[in-house]
């Protein structure tokens, strides 16, 4: 039987207008930073830090005159700004003629997408271990990553070597570096046994409390590996020789969001509650695997110092090939006092 079949037709392509991009990662750390003063010098900016003196607890003898006086001194910490670029461009044909799902290839769509990508660029740079540097005419000025700032210059974590300071202008003075007791560089687990435990974390927090008191606004920013590890810390209890185990009960409704059973979003330490936030662009291993990196930060004195250019779109001249532009940011981080923060930087080579 002869008739017309699909093989005889020129069938229009059935292409859905649905356009799928499953990448929903957010810039959690950058979003949480307060906006600081606008930078007025792209080369350097600084902020002052100071400390209290030791205690004077000896008695003063009767009839003694004051024969000596106390001095005091502020220190300056320095940062550099960095320029970030994203350069959207589409052809005339893609922008004005072609029809693609979800307006892909249209200039307005590219501006939105490249702005989001620049936000991610900034987040990754801020969370990195990279030191700052000046502009040498080939590579531009670069800001100092948080991993280099929260640092004692001797501990060896995932980088495989101590994070020494290579930019003399932004080197943190020795007296103001993060105490070694507030930096963890061991393994998270050893042959299936938790090595980094709640007691480990409490020890780091205790050191901070002993030196500086409670943090008014303490937040954790952790990669997915360390986030899972915090859940393990809360779900498993280490056996202690000489102690009798007892049954414990929740005294509040089980659905309370404070409990770590829902992913450790709020961790109650002996030194106060810490909100824990997932980050996607923490430093990774040499094999690009998650490293277990975490920063625990006193957010009260941390700022992002923007310039007049922050995620700013500037159209460029169209010479005939199609619309093009520049998305540009110039900014720098003001990280506060490095002694106020904690860092978990597991050395994956540790047993």
Buried (B, 14 or more C-beta within 10 A) or exposed (E): EEEEEEEEEEEEEEEEEEEEEEEEEBBBBBEBBEEBEEBEEBEBBBBEBEBEEEEEEEEEEEEEEEEEEEEEEEBEBBBBBBBBEBEBBBBEEBBEEEEEEEBBBBBEBBBBBBBBBBBBBBBBBBBBBBBBBBBEEEEBBBBBBBBBBBBBBEBBBBBEEEBEBEBEBBBBEEEBBBBEBBBBBBBBBEEEEBBBBBEBBBBBBBBBBEEBEEBEEBBBBBBEBBBBBBBBBBEEEEEEEEEEEEEEEEEEEEEEEEBBEEBBBBBEBEBEEBBBBBBBBBBBBEEEEBBBBBBBBBBEBBBBBBBEBBBBBEEEEBEEEBBBBBBBBBBBBBBBBBBBBBBBBBBBEEE
